[in-house]
Amino acid sequence: MNASLEQIDETVHGRVRLAVLAYLSTAGSADFMTLTEMTRTTKGNLSSHLSRLEAAGYVSIDKAFVARKTRTTVQMTQAGEQAFANYLATFRSILDQLST
């Protein structure tokens, strides 16, 4: 695969969004507080990035009440899994091209 930087998915490429998708790729799902801690970002910043991932169809967000508190759970969608896999493959291809 011949890849270029123009093929990098900007929705995935953002530091926080990439961290969220990387985490979800192994964890399956995570609650909002776990993602806040894992990405080392503020709640507002994470919320903004999750909204962008949700708009792209890369994650689904479920809000429920647990003990009278809102619990937000985020899960990667099939489209998100594919976008993350494509991102990794493109990035690997670029790195391979640079090393030859």
GROMACS elastic network, one bead per residue, 0.5 to 0.9 nm:
[ bonds ]
;  ai    aj funct       b0    kb
    1    89     6  0.86682   500
    1    90     6  0.79585   500
    1    93     6  0.63253   500
    1    94     6  0.89520   500
    2    90     6  0.83544   500
    2    93     6  0.65549   500
    2    94     6  0.74941   500
    2    97     6  0.77471   500
    3     6     6  0.82226   500
    3     7     6  0.66767   500
    3     8     6  0.87119   500
    3    89     6  0.89864   500
    3    90     6  0.58344   500
    3    91     6  0.78185   500
    3    92     6  0.88809   500
    3    93     6  0.58644   500
    3    94     6  0.56042   500
    3    97     6  0.82086   500
    4     7     6  0.56011   500
    4     8     6  0.74896   500
    4    90     6  0.76553   500
    4    91     6  0.84925   500
    4    93     6  0.83365   500
    4    94     6  0.62284   500
    5     8     6  0.54851   500
    5    90     6  0.83856   500
    5    91     6  0.81468   500
    5    94     6  0.74631   500
    6     9     6  0.81656   500
    7    10     6  0.87685   500
    7    87     6  0.84895   500
    7    90     6  0.71906   500
    8    11     6  0.87946   500
    8    12     6  0.81114   500
    8    13     6  0.70443   500
    8    86     6  0.86788   500
    8    87     6  0.62552   500
    8    90     6  0.68017   500
    8    91     6  0.74109   500
    9    12     6  0.55014   500
    9    13     6  0.60520   500
    9    83     6  0.77068   500
    9    84     6  0.88769   500
    9    86     6  0.84931   500
    9    87     6  0.64487   500
   10    14     6  0.65721   500
   11    14     6  0.64200   500
   11    17     6  0.71967   500
   11    18     6  0.83768   500
   11    52     6  0.73621   500
   11    53     6  0.69353   500
   11    56     6  0.76738   500
   12    15     6  0.82055   500
   12    16     6  0.88307   500
   12    17     6  0.56888   500
   12    18     6  0.52568   500
   12    19     6  0.89608   500
   12    21     6  0.76459   500
   12    53     6  0.79052   500
   12    58     6  0.89006   500
   12    80     6  0.88538   500
   12    83     6  0.74190   500
   12    84     6  0.69048   500
   12    87     6  0.72544   500
   13    16     6  0.84822   500
   13    17     6  0.68331   500
   13    18     6  0.56471   500
   13    87     6  0.79324   500
   14    17     6  0.52358   500
   14    18     6  0.57738   500
   14    19     6  0.83944   500
   14    49     6  0.86218   500
   15    18     6  0.52277   500
   15    19     6  0.61455   500
   15    20     6  0.86795   500
   15    39     6  0.86670   500
   16    19     6  0.50525   500
   16    20     6  0.61636   500
   16    21     6  0.86914   500
   16    39     6  0.61287   500
   16    40     6  0.86772   500
   16    41     6  0.78469   500
   16    45     6  0.86877   500
   16    46     6  0.73051   500
   16    49     6  0.69317   500
   17    20     6  0.50694   500
   17    21     6  0.62225   500
   17    22     6  0.85027   500
   17    39     6  0.88884   500
   17    46     6  0.84434   500
   17    49     6  0.60295   500
   17    50     6  0.73274   500
   17    52     6  0.85292   500
   17    53     6  0.71803   500
   18    21     6  0.52357   500
   18    22     6  0.60004   500
   18    23     6  0.85144   500
   18    84     6  0.81930   500
   19    22     6  0.50701   500
   19    23     6  0.60679   500
   19    24     6  0.85172   500
   19    35     6  0.88518   500
   19    38     6  0.80473   500
   19    39     6  0.63076   500
   20    23     6  0.52143   500
   20    24     6  0.60970   500
   20    25     6  0.84925   500
   20    35     6  0.68123   500
   20    38     6  0.82105   500
   20    39     6  0.70867   500
   20    49     6  0.89693   500
   20    50     6  0.83798   500
   21    24     6  0.50338   500
   21    25     6  0.58881   500
   21    26     6  0.88764   500
   21    58     6  0.84078   500
   21    59     6  0.84148   500
   21    76     6  0.70361   500
   21    80     6  0.75529   500
   21    81     6  0.80506   500
   21    84     6  0.68691   500
   22    25     6  0.51549   500
   22    26     6  0.70406   500
   22    27     6  0.88183   500
   22    84     6  0.77582   500
   23    26     6  0.57552   500
   23    27     6  0.60057   500
   23    28     6  0.80198   500
   23    29     6  0.84703   500
   23    30     6  0.84325   500
   23    35     6  0.82688   500
   23    38     6  0.82262   500
   24    29     6  0.55832   500
   24    30     6  0.69636   500
   24    74     6  0.82180   500
   24    75     6  0.66855   500
   24    76     6  0.61013   500
   25    28     6  0.59182   500
   25    29     6  0.83789   500
   25    76     6  0.71704   500
   25    80     6  0.89696   500
   25    81     6  0.70019   500
   25    84     6  0.82298   500
   26    29     6  0.85090   500
   27    30     6  0.69570   500
   27    75     6  0.89534   500
   28    74     6  0.87449   500
   28    75     6  0.61863   500
   28    76     6  0.68074   500
   29    73     6  0.68044   500
   29    74     6  0.55220   500
   29    76     6  0.68897   500
   30    33     6  0.82880   500
   30    34     6  0.63341   500
   30    35     6  0.66384   500
   30    72     6  0.84929   500
   30    73     6  0.56153   500
   30    74     6  0.54460   500
   30    75     6  0.67082   500
   31    34     6  0.54538   500
   31    35     6  0.64906   500
   31    36     6  0.88056   500
   31    71     6  0.70523   500
   31    72     6  0.55783   500
   31    74     6  0.60594   500
   31    75     6  0.88570   500
   32    35     6  0.51732   500
   32    36     6  0.61621   500
   32    37     6  0.87697   500
   32    43     6  0.82800   500
   32    46     6  0.84368   500
   32    47     6  0.85910   500
   32    71     6  0.74638   500
   32    72     6  0.54348   500
   32    73     6  0.60475   500
   32    74     6  0.69906   500
   33    37     6  0.62662   500
   33    38     6  0.84899   500
   33    43     6  0.81288   500
   33    71     6  0.89237   500
   33    72     6  0.83598   500
   34    37     6  0.52324   500
   34    38     6  0.59870   500
   34    39     6  0.85217   500
   35    39     6  0.58626   500
   35    40     6  0.81101   500
   35    41     6  0.86693   500
   35    46     6  0.78579   500
   35    74     6  0.87820   500
   36    39     6  0.54582   500
   36    40     6  0.58452   500
   36    41     6  0.57302   500
   36    42     6  0.65005   500
   36    43     6  0.62433   500
   36    46     6  0.65418   500
   37    40     6  0.50409   500
   37    41     6  0.71094   500
   37    42     6  0.86998   500
   38    41     6  0.81629   500
   39    42     6  0.87138   500
   39    46     6  0.80577   500
   41    44     6  0.83242   500
   41    45     6  0.63708   500
   41    46     6  0.63527   500
   42    45     6  0.51857   500
   42    46     6  0.61082   500
   42    47     6  0.84399   500
   43    46     6  0.51708   500
   43    47     6  0.59728   500
   43    48     6  0.86145   500
   44    47     6  0.50560   500
   44    48     6  0.62794   500
   44    49     6  0.88020   500
   45    48     6  0.51899   500
   45    49     6  0.64141   500
   45    50     6  0.86890   500
   46    49     6  0.51153   500
   46    50     6  0.60429   500
   46    51     6  0.85091   500
   47    50     6  0.50954   500
   47    51     6  0.61380   500
   47    52     6  0.87452   500
   48    51     6  0.51616   500
   48    52     6  0.64997   500
   48    53     6  0.88822   500
   49    52     6  0.51286   500
   49    53     6  0.63247   500
   49    54     6  0.85970   500
   50    53     6  0.50122   500
   50    54     6  0.59756   500
   50    55     6  0.84616   500
   50    59     6  0.76340   500
   50    61     6  0.83202   500
   50    74     6  0.84324   500
   51    54     6  0.50194   500
   51    55     6  0.60391   500
   51    56     6  0.86031   500
   51    59     6  0.88953   500
   51    61     6  0.89320   500
   52    55     6  0.50851   500
   52    56     6  0.63041   500
   52    57     6  0.87033   500
   52    58     6  0.87573   500
   53    56     6  0.51505   500
   53    57     6  0.63322   500
   53    58     6  0.52135   500
   53    59     6  0.58054   500
   53    60     6  0.84914   500
   53    80     6  0.82404   500
   54    58     6  0.56651   500
   54    60     6  0.59588   500
   54    61     6  0.73006   500
   55    58     6  0.76037   500
   55    59     6  0.83485   500
   56    59     6  0.79434   500
   56    79     6  0.86560   500
   56    80     6  0.83792   500
   57    60     6  0.72751   500
   57    76     6  0.88199   500
   57    77     6  0.70007   500
   57    78     6  0.87185   500
   57    79     6  0.63724   500
   57    80     6  0.67375   500
   58    75     6  0.86622   500
   58    76     6  0.59370   500
   58    77     6  0.53586   500
   58    78     6  0.73695   500
   58    79     6  0.54277   500
   58    81     6  0.73422   500
   58    82     6  0.87055   500
   58    83     6  0.74704   500
   58    84     6  0.87868   500
   59    74     6  0.65451   500
   59    75     6  0.54444   500
   59    77     6  0.50550   500
   59    78     6  0.85138   500
   59    79     6  0.81450   500
   59    80     6  0.61726   500
   60    73     6  0.83002   500
   60    74     6  0.58013   500
   60    75     6  0.53465   500
   60    76     6  0.63212   500
   60    77     6  0.63602   500
   61    72     6  0.67954   500
   61    73     6  0.57849   500
   61    75     6  0.65810   500
   61    76     6  0.89328   500
   62    71     6  0.80958   500
   62    72     6  0.56500   500
   62    73     6  0.51908   500
   62    74     6  0.64712   500
   62    75     6  0.83642   500
   63    70     6  0.64967   500
   63    71     6  0.56075   500
   63    73     6  0.64238   500
   63    74     6  0.89140   500
   64    69     6  0.81102   500
   64    70     6  0.56201   500
   64    71     6  0.52476   500
   64    72     6  0.65269   500
   64    73     6  0.82767   500
   65    68     6  0.55282   500
   65    69     6  0.52059   500
   65    71     6  0.58036   500
   65    72     6  0.86845   500
   66    69     6  0.52662   500
   66    70     6  0.62726   500
   66    71     6  0.63112   500
   67    70     6  0.83278   500
   76    79     6  0.79670   500
   76    80     6  0.55622   500
   76    81     6  0.65171   500
   77    81     6  0.62451   500
   77    82     6  0.86423   500
   78    81     6  0.50284   500
   78    82     6  0.62666   500
   78    83     6  0.85945   500
   79    82     6  0.51071   500
   79    83     6  0.60673   500
   79    84     6  0.85463   500
   80    84     6  0.60075   500
   80    85     6  0.84475   500
   81    84     6  0.52047   500
   81    85     6  0.61300   500
   81    86     6  0.85745   500
   82    85     6  0.50678   500
   82    86     6  0.60367   500
   82    87     6  0.84700   500
   83    86     6  0.50728   500
   83    87     6  0.60359   500
   83    88     6  0.86584   500
   84    87     6  0.50118   500
   84    88     6  0.62626   500
   84    89     6  0.86332   500
   85    88     6  0.52126   500
   85    89     6  0.61704   500
   85    90     6  0.85835   500
   86    89     6  0.50634   500
   86    90     6  0.59965   500
   86    91     6  0.84430   500
   87    90     6  0.52038   500
   87    91     6  0.60815   500
   87    92     6  0.85368   500
   88    91     6  0.51157   500
   88    92     6  0.60233   500
   88    93     6  0.85126   500
   89    92     6  0.51135   500
   89    93     6  0.61204   500
   89    94     6  0.86579   500
   90    93     6  0.51000   500
   90    94     6  0.62579   500
   90    95     6  0.87015   500
   91    94     6  0.51166   500
   91    95     6  0.62538   500
   91    96     6  0.86040   500
   92    95     6  0.50829   500
   92    96     6  0.60690   500
   92    97     6  0.85944   500
   93    96     6  0.50018   500
   93    97     6  0.61685   500
   93    98     6  0.86483   500
   94    97     6  0.51279   500
   94    98     6  0.63173   500
   94    99     6  0.88135   500
   95    98     6  0.50872   500
   95    99     6  0.63158   500
   95   100     6  0.89338   500
   96    99     6  0.52083   500
   96   100     6  0.65087   500
   97   100     6  0.55106   500
